[in-house]
């Protein structure tokens, strides 16, 4: 396929309204912030320009995670971010569970930046920002374990919306004295196009059922084929690439045993029949992509 048909889908219905409240809370917390740490899955589509506009100019560190799942041939890390977003760097989630550079880099940025009314304070207050479900809480807990040898201090989860409000300060380091503040994931109130929203959904920034696992799986297949990423053929034992999602989901449902019992009304009464469960197969396809089983892929 040369292009993907989204069927006039309305992405505004995918995003909850509590994000405006979270952004207001973040503006208040910004008064005590010395630096921003932004967590991100996708180098371009995964960033929210509204955060920069609302939170103003502060030293800014961009933390790209899951780089071990990204395509090494596609590195648009420094493109599109624009000036004023601060320093940026990346780390591999599986090989390096916590980036050792975070605390030294933040301390250096704060030391080299004007702190105005906080100039006499020896402590560092850091605001952790990003779109939903990018691991902001996990980053805080990892830094806390690394530098303080303490257990987790904020709840984490594998789906968006776990953190719904700006939390209190959480100490993550003693020297320098550093506190991080977890914040709710905030998406742009308006996306430029449906494709950006679909990329965010594939990375878990939007709950799957709000978008639809079927359309997400179809768009993922389209993207893999467009990028010549045919790892799904080897993973599922396919003889050739699929241009449409139905044959792929049928194969996944058959090989993975994704079936469901359905009642069928006949002339002699109700009969239970086993049918292929296409939604379950679509979810399996999405889960394999997110786990890296289909190869290293960068959506941007």
Protein Blocks (a to p, Z undefined) as FASTA:
>chain_A
ZZdcehlpafklmpcfklmmmmmmmmmmmmmpcbdcdddfblklmpcfklmmmnopaddd
dddehklmpcfkbccklgonoghkapaddddfklmmbafklmmmmmmmmmmpcekjmmmp
cbdcdddeddehiommmmmmmmmmmmnopacfbdcdfbehkamcdcddddfbfbdcdddd
dddddddfbdfbfklmmmmmmnopacfklnopklmmmmmmmmmmmnopaklmmmnopabd
cfbfklmmmmmmmmnopacddddddfkbccddddddfklmmmmmmmmmmnopnopcdfZZ
